[in-house]
């Protein structure tokens, strides 16, 4: 019975080696140069630049640390910074001028 199953899968393995046998067209639902397209391209370039060892070495040399967050983690990080710095800023009377 096991032999039959393997023999049935043999044609699929042969087909997978030939795929794709013709050109595949991917349709992107956004126009070139649109906000979504520009954002995707910039994100791709930033991610590839940040992934280089030279970039990470420069950050460490400047005393910075790379930390990756999901949106919820980033929000918690910003909230913690706000809670930390709000009292001294208010105590000193610091305001933002227009």
PLY file of the C-alpha trace (Angstrom):
ply
format ascii 1.0
element vertex 98
property float x
property float y
property float z
element edge 97
property int vertex1
property int vertex2
end_header
0.00 0.00 0.00
2.87 2.39 0.75
4.35 1.66 -2.67
1.13 2.73 -4.38
1.09 6.04 -2.57
4.66 6.81 -3.54
4.00 5.88 -7.15
1.00 8.21 -7.20
3.17 11.10 -6.02
5.91 10.52 -8.60
4.16 12.47 -11.41
3.63 15.43 -9.04
7.34 15.56 -8.21
8.19 15.55 -11.92
5.72 18.39 -12.57
7.15 20.44 -9.68
10.62 20.36 -11.24
9.29 21.91 -14.45
7.28 24.65 -12.72
7.04 27.39 -13.85
6.96 26.36 -17.47
5.80 29.81 -18.58
6.08 33.41 -17.46
4.20 34.30 -14.28
2.64 37.76 -14.07
2.02 39.22 -10.62
-0.62 41.93 -10.52
-0.02 44.59 -7.87
-3.18 46.55 -7.05
-1.33 49.87 -6.70
-0.10 52.23 -9.38
3.65 52.82 -9.70
4.58 55.95 -7.79
1.53 55.81 -5.52
1.89 56.29 -1.78
1.69 52.55 -1.16
4.31 51.81 -3.81
6.71 54.47 -2.52
6.24 53.31 1.08
6.92 49.69 0.11
10.05 50.63 -1.83
11.40 52.85 0.96
10.71 50.17 3.56
12.53 47.58 1.48
15.57 49.86 1.08
15.64 50.82 4.77
15.39 47.20 5.86
18.22 46.17 3.54
20.42 49.08 4.75
19.76 48.37 8.43
20.56 44.69 7.93
24.16 45.43 6.90
26.89 44.84 9.49
28.40 48.28 8.78
25.18 50.03 9.83
24.97 48.05 13.05
28.64 48.75 13.85
28.07 52.49 13.36
25.09 52.42 15.72
27.07 50.58 18.40
30.00 53.01 17.97
27.60 55.90 18.63
26.18 54.21 21.73
22.86 53.26 20.16
21.17 49.91 20.32
18.95 48.33 17.66
15.71 46.98 19.06
12.95 45.42 16.96
9.35 45.82 18.05
5.97 44.76 16.90
3.41 47.62 16.95
2.22 46.73 20.46
5.80 46.59 21.76
6.65 49.92 20.13
3.59 51.53 21.72
4.59 50.20 25.14
8.15 51.49 24.65
6.88 54.98 23.75
4.42 54.96 26.66
7.20 54.04 29.10
9.38 56.88 27.78
6.50 59.31 28.10
5.83 58.23 31.68
9.54 58.51 32.50
10.12 61.97 31.07
6.77 63.69 31.70
7.39 64.60 35.39
10.82 66.26 34.90
9.64 68.11 31.79
6.60 69.47 33.61
8.65 70.29 36.73
11.03 72.38 34.62
8.12 74.09 32.84
9.34 73.08 29.39
6.84 73.78 26.64
6.84 73.51 22.87
6.82 76.86 21.11
5.13 77.30 17.74
0 1
1 2
2 3
3 4
4 5
5 6
6 7
7 8
8 9
9 10
10 11
11 12
12 13
13 14
14 15
15 16
16 17
17 18
18 19
19 20
20 21
21 22
22 23
23 24
24 25
25 26
26 27
27 28
28 29
29 30
30 31
31 32
32 33
33 34
34 35
35 36
36 37
37 38
38 39
39 40
40 41
41 42
42 43
43 44
44 45
45 46
46 47
47 48
48 49
49 50
50 51
51 52
52 53
53 54
54 55
55 56
56 57
57 58
58 59
59 60
60 61
61 62
62 63
63 64
64 65
65 66
66 67
67 68
68 69
69 70
70 71
71 72
72 73
73 74
74 75
75 76
76 77
77 78
78 79
79 80
80 81
81 82
82 83
83 84
84 85
85 86
86 87
87 88
88 89
89 90
90 91
91 92
92 93
93 94
94 95
95 96
96 97
